[in-house]
Amino acid sequence: MEFGQLLLGLCAFFYCHGFVSAGATCKLKAKFNLSGYKNVDKKKVVIGGMFPVHMRVVASARNTSRVPVSEGCEGFNFRTFRWTQTMLFAINEINSRDDLLPNTDLGYVIYDSCFTISKAVEGTLTYLTGQDEAVPNYRCGNGPPQAALVGAGGSDLSIATARILGLYHFPQVSYFSSCSALESKFQFPTFLRTIPNDKHQSTAMAQLVLHFGWTWVGTIAADDDYGKYGIKDFSEQVEDAGVCISFAETLPKSGSSEDIQRIVDTVVESTAKIIVVFSSDVDLSPLILELVRHNVTNRTFIASEAWVTSALINQPGVTSLLGGTLGFGLKRADIPQLQSHLLDLDPYADSLTEIFWETLFNCTLDMSRAMREARKNNSTQSRTVRAVPDGLCTGTESLAKVTNTYSDVSQLRVTYSVYKAVYAVANALHNLEHCVDGQGPFKQGSCADITSFEPWQLMYYLKNVRYSVPHTGEEVYFTNGDVEGYYDIINWQVNSQGELSYITVGQFNGSAAPENKMTITNNSIVWNNEELQPPRSVCSENCQPGTRKGIRQGEPVCCFDCIPCADGEISNSTDARECIMCHEDDWSNEAHDTCLPKIIEFLAFGEPLGITLIVISAVGALITIGVMVLFIINIGTPLVKENDPLLSFSLLFALVVTFLCSIVFLGEPQNWSCMTSQVALALGFALALSSLMGKAAVLMLRAQGLKKIRNKAKAAAKAAKAAKEAAQAAASSGSPDVIVTNTNANNNNDTNASPNPEVDALTCAHQRAIAAVATLIQAIACTVWLIVLPPHPIKNTSAQNIKIILECDEGSVIFICCIFAYDILLALVAFIFAFIARKLEDNISEGKCVTFGMLVFFIVWISFVPAYLSTRGKFMVAVQIFAILASSFGLLTCIFLPKCYVLLVKPERNKEELMRPRPKRDGASTGTSASLATTATEINATTASTD
């Protein structure tokens, strides 16, 4: 292997010095077709340069059946040609200065990269070799040392050249390569740049989008490292902040019409009004032309520094599309005398200037070519008439009279970056040249020799250079090969001539504090279609307070539906992700953006319904007390004494209790009121129903006794009648053998043997005992209830959403069911007793009255159940009170109204004989009332008549 390397070295040496014969074993594999500027004669140091003067290489058929050749370039770019001339201007300016490299003349070698990686690599290899034929790894010739390479234009080009230059530790200072990938010193150890790192620009774009509240943006990136890295950093930052990417398109390098049309369709169909473009002007130009052709408007473009001030993009007719564009431009500066240099060109000096001249003036400097063009156009004029053929340049055309991007020095941004890059190399060389021996940075304090330094030695000075740019005073230094991230925010506005002009509306300083990085004057911005208000670019409009975001399945998070908050929930901020549940004592307002205290509801004393119920209850209680007073006044009368007056008074007292306990249901529930109302109601009805049960039991027994006597009377009458008929038959026949039996004696014996119908089987003591025991059982149950699980007030927040219903909780459903089931049992027993005694007739038909009273009681409470269950809040209490009052009035009316009628209206009926019960007769008519003794007398008389 060592021998092979030695042989290759010898071949290269001999080739470099022109000693290789035709029979040599090593040969040049390719010859590059490069154009540019070169001035190295009598120069002490040479600076390299690389600029994309042309936009592309000439397309070839790629025919492999013939010797490949290096393609030429096409698409002359006036903007980048100005950059090239700026480097020449800067070198000439440095050479004329006495304070910077006073003893050193700088030369230059500048190549056209044609905006193509292959050409950039060709130029790099050729520059490193030091002659037109590139020999990798070798420097041919004894020319001046090469200082650094200024270039190579776009980021893709610089990445390719930096990898090669890094192998030889050769410094490279870029003026236009901003890709963040180039910050890696592991991959690109000798790369520096005077343009800010794209990380700053991506951050600036992200902050601009967030500043205006845009959450729905599209992105377009060039198909190179510049576009991919830039848009990637931007997308990550905005997505972390909640912004969504509507579409992400990549611009093809080839300018494929199909790809361009696809991107146009995407832009047209998307609802995103903001489009962020990370691309060079060369790559973007075909898309802009196609968008203009499709009359796309109402879009705002966010431009990267590569095209924000490009005349290639700012062409006539793009106003409707690009008006209002916002972008980030490099720091602008004025460079005195540069325009004079640009206008003072010799078209015959070199090939690039010749191409520039011919392209600018649309002519040719080649006579023979002009003659050929004239013959091709079949000109009718004779050659003798014409002084020069059509299309031939004179070489004296005036550049000053032509207005184009080349001579426009109003927006020197990238141009200024080129200027700074040349001065960075010059200042590093100046520091190297003026190193004091013994104080140098190298081994043992040595210094490098300006006439024979190594690239790595210059790299030391470039990394540490710190200089002030002429005419602007800007201080430039490198931090890990990068400069500070400063940008002007530029707005494309239509001027008075109808052309787009670049207006600075803000700045971004990447090295400032986070809150001070971006300053922008919103009022100075003119948006697309001359609008003064920022456009809205959202997939979905903001969800207002009272709603929450509902994510759409399969769509970005910025696309959502605004779902109203449910009742009882609120959202008090814009774009709330969730609704907040109100406290149990609060409820959402109609807009669902505030929790309001729930309405406290209970049946108050002072409201109309409460007053009405109090009046009815009081009236009922007063009437009952009035009846009681009436009974006391007539305590000695038969009507009052009939059927135990004490039970009547206990019944009236119970009704007073039920009337008055209904009032306790009103008002805000308290512990005492909850216990009192339920217990008083249960005990009141228990006392009333047990008293009725005692009365009904006596009536039932009376009815049973009368029924037995009536049946015996009927049997005796039938027997007497049969005996009488038998006696009459015997008498008529005259038979002496017939014996007449004295049935009267037997009947008398039977009658005398039956119990006295005027004496009740149940005495008053028995009735009172029944009522007392029945009430005592209920009292014991209520006492246990109050001790174990007493009723208590609660806040019912579930019955009605917007209200807190203050009500009494029964404590135990089982207890209250048992207690009121007991009352129902008493009512059923009383009803059965009364129903049996319903045919017992006296002056007031008390059996019927009790029966009807109990029927009313049942009807009221059966109706109460569905009415109670179908109401909420205070109306439940009202229904319960109505049921209490209705049943109490029903009992009072049915039982005591007939008696009060007799006492007040028909006092003559208040006699003892009229109070005696009588059985109901068979037949249609019941006849007159008679006592049980009268019935027995009639039976005896009938029997005697048969004797």
Buried (B, 14 or more C-beta within 10 A) or exposed (E): EEEEEEEBEBBBBBBBEEEBEEEEEBEEEEEBBBBBBBBBEEBBBBBBBBBBBBBBBEEEEEEEEEEEEEBEBEBBBBBBBBBBBBBBBBBBBBBEEEEBBEEBBBBBBBBBBBBBBBBBBBBBBBBBBBBEBBBEEBBBEEBBBBBBBBBBBBBBBBBBBBBBBBEEBBBBBBBBBBBBBBBEEEEBBBBBBBBBBBBBBBBBBBBBBBEBEBBBBBBBBBBBBBBBBBBBBBBEBBBEEEBBBBBBBBBBBEBEEEBBEEBBEBBEEBEBBBBBBBBBBBBBBBBBBBBBEBEBEEBBBBBBBBBBBBBBBBBEEBBBBBBBBBBBBBBBBEBEEBBEBBBEBEBEEBEBBBBBBBBBBEBBBBEEBBBBBBEEEEBEEEEEEEEEBEBBBEEEEEBEEEEEBBBBBEBBBBBBBBBBBBBBBBBBBBBBBEBEEEEBBEEEEBBBEBEEBBBBBBBBBBBEBEBEBBBBEBEBEBEEBBBBBBBBBBBBBBEEEEEBBBBEBBBBBBEBEEEEBBEBEEEEBBBBEEBEEBBBBBBBEBBBBBBBBEEBEEEBBBBBEBEBBEEBBBBEEEBBEEBBBBEEEBBBBEEBBBBEEBEEBBBBEEEEBBEEBBEBBBEBBEBBBEBBEBBEEBEEBBBBBBBBBEBBBBBBBBBBBBBBBBBBBBBEBBEEBBBBBBBBBBBBBBBBBBBBBBBBBBBBBBBEBBBEBBEBBEEBBEBBEEBBEBBEEBEEEEEEEEEEEEBBEEBBEBBEEBEEBEEBEBEBEBBBEBBBEBBEBBBEBBEEBBEEBBBBBBBBBEEBEBBBBBBBBBBBEEBBEEBBEBBBEBBBBBBBBBBBBBBBBBBBBBBBBBBBBBBBBBEBBEBBEEBBEEBBBBBBBBBBBBBBBBBBBBBBBBBBEBBBEBBEEEEEBBEEEBBBBBBBEEEEEEEEBBBBEBBBEEBBEBBEEBE
